[in-house]
Amino acid sequence: MSAKSIMIQGTGSGVGKSILVTALCRIFKRDGFSVAPFKAQNMALNSFVTRSGGEMGRSQVVQAQAAGIEPQVEMNPILIKPTADTQAQVIVLGRPLGNFSAIQYHKFKHKLLKIVKDSYHKLTEKYDIVVIEGAGSPAEVNLREGDIVNMETAKITNSPVILVGDIDKGGVFAWLWGTINLLSAEDRKRVKGIVINKFRGNRKILTPGLTWLERKTGCPVIGVIPFFKHIRIHEEDSLSLDYARFKGGGEVKIEIIYLPHISNFTDFDSLFGIDGVCVRYVGRGESLSNPDGIIIPGSKNTIDDLAYLREAGYVEQIRCLAKKGKIIMGICGGFQMLGKEVRDPLHVESRLSSIEGIGLLDAVSTIGREKVTHQVKAIPQIDEWDKKNFLRGYEIHMGKTDLGTEAHHLFKIIERSGEAVEVMDGAFNLKGNVLGTYIHGIFDNSSFIRWFLNLIRRCKGLPGVENEIDEISLDEEYDKLANWVESNIKKDILYQIVERGMEG
């Protein structure tokens, strides 16, 4: 192995490990190194499909983009997608291995260590630096035995560790000191530096605490990263509280239902920040507020989430809004829910064999065992659409949808994983105000966003918008993130840790 490595672990979930790895990937790239991210095991419902059709965690995709390289499944060899509180689908090297209970997977996962090692070695043969991300905390004493994503990965890769703590939650010094104290003597030696994340306030007030922390742990604090809101980087696998509130303001109001098993919520990131558009996630216990458009997102458990919509009263609310001519759209599982029925004859998701749908589309969906994962190109089957203007996205679904006579296909997929095809996708009703698709990432196409917003505007009696919707420049956002982190870390110590590795 010729590559150097550094590992980012955290005091807990949500402390900023993913975002720091993203920043380091960009910093090292700008400094002239070829760099790749790596996370042995990721638990997330927010996933992505590679060019080869493999499924992987979106956080490693974002990190690969920051590094300026093509995502590959070896960067996240194991992906766990929860389907219920104690059940999850396990995806290995981009392909589903099966559904496991928590106990079953805990007993099985040590068998995946060879795949973790081989995936990491494949990256080291190609890149100068591999930036590794841990998961949760390395100090979970009940999970330490059999943990393959934190200190076991550090051991396998012989990587020095930087420990990250979130000061915004409070108690960061106890959190950092406690985490290090709970590690074994061998693992404590791997921690070579500390980063305090999400700091607000005067840095001078923090100085006595930093001095104490360095004295107690014997590790340098190599960075204090201020809290930021001005950089638009995809969230990893859960919604922050801010997502539950309105963002933006203007003539068009869109509400997205936050499903219990919501997946790929980053599908809608491009809607935030558009002038004249107000977007809100609607959480459990909240009512829809008579918006102009409703979006039902993807789901890892369509049947359970459809039952939730009915029990919480959302089905009737959605039906009433559709009768008023409001625009209703479903993505993937949300598309299935909009039909007359969702069937699960093989009991892939549920003990139920079928469940009544919302009934706004003349369609019946059947869940199957085969998982469809492709990057796609598609042409909208809409009269006013220029058929030369195709859209890009990706499919991640288990099932198919059959249309009746009162629904038409929304898209024709013309390419899957680089191969020419002709596959009809999605649906819209005869009235034209209810639509759905299996294609994730459809809102990353500015031309589709403009069409969708103009559809809403027409239904409100407003003039359409002809201007192009500005797309987010990911390169600019990654550079802003790198600048933010680089200006708040001791870069010389960072490089010393990378260069010396475990010899330092």
N, C-alpha and C positions, 0 to 999 in steps of 0.2 A: 504494500500500500504506500503510494507516494504522497497521497493527499494529507494535508493537515486537517484537523477537525476541532470544533468547539461546540459544546452542548449548552443549551439554555434550559434550565429547569426552574420551577416556580414554587412558591410557598403554597399555592393552591390553584384552582381553576380560575380563569378570567383575570389573572394578574398581568397579562400582557406578553406571555411567552411568544405567541404567534407573531405579534406585531414587531417584537424585537428581532426575531429571526428574519422577518421580512426586511427590516431596516439593515441588518448586518449583511444580508445577501446583496442588497443594493450598494452598500458601502464598499464591500470587498470587490464587487464588480467594477465600481468606478475607480478603484485603486489598481485595476489591471489584472485581477485574478479571475480565473474561471471558477465559479462557485455553484454549489447545488444544495438544496435543503433536504432534510431527511427526518422523518418521524416514523418510528417503527410501527406504532399502533395509534390510530386516531379514532375516537368515538365521536361521530358527527352525523347529522342528517343533511348537512350541507355538502354535497359532493359535486363532482365534475366528471366529464368523460373525455379521455385523451383522444388523440387522432386515431390511435389503434383500437379504440372502443373499450378501453379499460376504465374502470371507475375508481376514483381516488378522492381523498379529502380535499376540499376547496382551499384550505389554508396552505397546503403544500403547493397548490397551483398558483396561488397569489405569490408565494415565496419564489417559485420558479420564474414567474413573470418578472419579479423584481430583480432576479439574477440574470434576466435576459436569455433564458433558455426554455426549451420546450418541456412541459411537464411530462413525466413518465411515472408509471405505477411503482417503480422501485423506490421513489421518493417517499411513498406511503404504502408499504407492502401489505399492511393489515388495516382495514377500515371496518369499524363496527357501527352498524346502523340500528339503533334501538327500534323495536316494533311494539314493545309494551314495557312495563316497569321492570320485568325480569327476563325479557326475551329480546334477542337481537339477531339481525342477519350479519354474518361474518363474511367479508369480502377479502380475498387473498390475491394479491397481484392483479387486481382489477376485475376478478371474477367471483361470483357468489360461491361460497363453500357450503353454506347451509345456515339454518336457524338454530341458535343455541340458547339454552337458559344460562343465567349467570354462573351457576355451579358447573354446568357442563363445560362452558368455555374456560373457566378457571382451571379445570382439570386437564383441558386439552391444549391450552395455548403454548405450553413449553415445547410442544412438537413443532411450533412455527418458528422457533429460534433459528434454525438453519436458513429459512427463507429470509429472516431479518438480516442475518450475517451476509448471505449471498447478495442481497439487494444493496446493502451498504458497500460491500466490496466492489460491486459493479460501478457505483458512483465514484469510488476512490480511484478507479482506473482511468477515469475520464476528466476529473476536475481537480483543481489545486486545493480548494478548501470545501469541506462539507460542514454546513451549519445544521446542528441536530436540535430538534425540539423534544422536550419531555412532555408528560401529560399529568395534569393534576399536581400532586405533590409526591416527592420521593419519600416522605416521612409518614405515610399512611401505614402504621405498624401492622394493621390487620391484612394489608394487601402486599406487604413487602415480599413475602415468599411467593415466588411465581411472577413477580412484576417484571415485564419484559420491555418496558418503554422508558423507564427512568435510569436508575443506577446500573441495571443489567445492561442496558444499551451503552451507557458510558463505559462499562467494563469491556464489553465486546469490541467497542471502537477505540478503546484506550483514550478517551476524550476528557479534557479538563472541563469543568462545569462552572458556569456563571449562574448564580441563584438570583431570581427576580422576585421582589415583593411589591405589593400594591399598597401605597401609603394612603390612597384615597378612601380605602375601606376602614382605615384606623387600625392601630395596634401593629404597625409594620415591624417595629423593632422586636417585639415579642414573637411575632410570626417568623421572622428571619432567624433569630437566635434559637427559638424552639425547634424549627425545622432542622438546623444544623446539629443541634444537640440530640435529636432523635435518630440521626444517622449512625451507622456503625462507624467505628474508628477508620476502617478502610475507605468507606464512602466519604467521610468528612475530608479526607486528604484530596479528594477529587475536586472539591469546591475551591476554586482559585480566585473568585471575585464575586461581588455583589452589585446588583443594580436595583435602585429604588425607582419605581414607576408611578406615573400619574400624580406627580407632586403639584400642589397649588400653594402659592404663598412666597414668602421671603426665604431664600436659600440660607441666609445667615442664621435664621432661627433653628435650622436643621443641623447646623454644624456640630454642636455638642453631642447630638445623638449619633452622628456619623463617626465621630472620634471614639465614642464608647463602643459602637458596633465593631469597628475595626480592631479595637483592643481586645474585645471579648472573643471575636471569631478568628482573629489572625488573618482575615481576608480583606483586601482593599475594596472600598466602595468605588467602583470604576465609573459609576454614572448615576445621576439623579435626573430622570426624564420628566419634564413638565407635562401636565395634562394638556391634551389638545382636542380641538373640535374642528379645526380648519382643514384636516387632511381626510380625504375620502378613500378609505381602504375597506374592502369587504370584511364584515364580521365573520368569525370562524363558524360557530355552530350553535349560537343562541342569540336571542334578541336582548339588547340592553333595554333598560326601562324607558329610555328616551324614545325607542321605537313605538311605544304604546301611545304616544302623544301625537298631536297634529304637527306636521312640518310643512312650512310654506303657507301661502295664502293666495286667494284669488277666486276666479269665477268657477273653476272646476274643482269639485271635491270628490276624492276617491278614498274608499275604505277597504282595507285588506283584512280578512278574518284570520286571526291568529289561532290556528288549529292546534290541538294538543300534540299532534305528531307532525307539525309543520316541517316541510323539507324544502331546501333550496330557496330560503327566503330572500337570498341575494338576487333572485330573479327581478326584484322590484326596486333595487337600489337606484336605477337610472331615473325613476319617477320622482325621487326626492330632489329638491332644489330647482325644479323647472318653474320658471316665472308663470304665475297665474294658476298654479296647481297646488292644492292642499291634499296631503296624503296622511292617512292615519291607520295604524294597526288597531283592530278592535279585539280586546282581550276578554277572557272569561268574565262573565258578569256584566259586561258593557253591552248596551244596545246599539244597533245601527242608527245613524242620525240623519236619515233621509239624504244620503249622498247621491251624487250624480252617477257614480260608478262603483260597483262592488267587484272585488277580485277574491276568488277562493283559490288559495295556493296549493302546491303539491303536498302530498301526505305520504308518510311511510306506512300508515294504516288507514286506508280509505274507508273501510267499513266502520271502524270505531269512531273516526272523525265525523263521518256522516251521521252516525247515531248521536254524537255530541251536538251537531248542528240542530238536530231535531229536538233533543231534550232541552237545549238552551233556548229554544224558540226562534233560532235564526232561519230555519227553513221557511216558516210563514212570513217572516220579515222580508226575506229574499224574494219570495213569490209575489208579495204585495208590491215591492219595488219594481219587479219585472213588469207587472201589469200597468204600472205608471209609465212604462217606457224607459226606465233607467237601464243603463248598460250593465250587464252581468257577464263576467268572464271567469273561466276556470282553467287552471294550468294542471295538467297531468291528473293527479288524484282529484283535484277540484273540478276538472273537466268530467271525470267519471261521475262525480256526485250530481252534476247538473242533469244527467239523464234520467230515464224512468226507473232504472233498476241497476244495481251492481250485484253481480253474481260471483260467488266464490265456491264453486262445486268441489274443488280439491282442498278446501279449508286452508289455503295458503296464509291468509291473514286472520281468520276468525273461525269460531265454531258455527257461525251462521252460514247457511248456504246461499242466502241472498238477502238484500235489504232494499227497500223502496228508496228511489232517488228523489231529488228535489223536483224533477219532472218538468223542467223548463226546456229540455232538448229531447227530441224524438230519437233516443239512443239507449242502447243497453250495453253495459260493459261487463266483461268476464275476466276475472283475475286468473292468471295462469302461473306456472312455475318458471317458465323461461323468462329471463330478464333481457330486455332490449336496451342496449347501451351503444349509442352512436353519436358522433358529431354529424350534423346534417346541414344541407342547404335545402330551402323550400321556397316555393312560389305561392303567394296567396291566391286563392280562387275567388277573388273579389273583382267585380266588373270594372271598377275604376282604377284597379292596380295595374301598373306597367309590368307585364309578365317578364320583362328582361331584368327587372329589379328583384333579385332573390334575397332571401333572409338567411341568417345563420343562427344556429342554436344547437341543442343536444337533447337526445332522448335518454331517459332513465325510467323505465316502467315495466311492470309485470302485468300484462293483460292487453286486451284489445277491445275496441268499441265498434259496434255495428249500428248503422244509422237506419232510421225509418224514412218514410216518404216526406215527412215534414221537417227534414233537416238536410243541409248541404255541407259538404266538406269545406273546411276553412283553408287548408293548405294542400299542396302536392309536394311531397318530399322528392327531390330530384337527385339527391346524393346522400349516401350513408357511408361514413368512414372512408371517404374518398372514392367510392364506387357508384357509378350511375344506377339509379333506380327510379321507379315510378310508384310511390306509395302514397295513398291518400291519408290525410291526417285531419283530426279535429272536426269541428262542426259549428254551424250557426243556424239559428232558427229562421223561419220564413219572415218574421217581422224584422229580423236583423239586429236585435238588441241583446241576444244571448249567444255567447260564443265560447268555444273551448278548444284546447290543443294539448297534445302530449309534449310539445316542444318547450323545453326550458331555455331561458336566455333570450326569449323572443323580444323582451323589452330592452335588450342591449342593442337592438337595431333602431337607430334614430328614425328611420322612415316608418317603422311600425308604430313607434310611440306617437309620431305626428298623426298617423291615420287613426289610431285609437282615441287620442285626445280630440281630434276633429269629429269623430263619431259621437262622442259625448257632447261636444259643443253643438252639433247639429240637432241633437235630441233636446237640447236646452233652448234652441232657437238662436244660438250665437253664431257669428261668422266663423268660418274655419281659419286656421293659422297656416299660412303658406311657408313661413320661414322654417329652415331646417332646425331640428332640436340639437343643441350642442351636446356632443358626446363627451364623456369624461375622458381626459387624457391620462391613462394609467401611468405612463412614463413620468408625467409631471407629478402625479401624486406620490409615486415611489421616490422620486427625487426630493420632494418636500419632506417626506418621512425620513429619508436618509440624512438630509440637512438638519432636521430637528434633533435626531438622535446623535449625530456626529458632533453637533455643537454642545452636547450635554454629557459626553462621556470622555474618559481619559483614554484617548485612542492609542497612545503609546503603550499603556498597560494592557489594553486589549490585544494588541499585536504581540506583546511579550507572552501573553497567555497562549495565544495561537501557536507561536513559534516554539515555545518551550514544551507545550503539551503537558504531559504528566511528569516531565523531568523538572518542571519549575517549582 
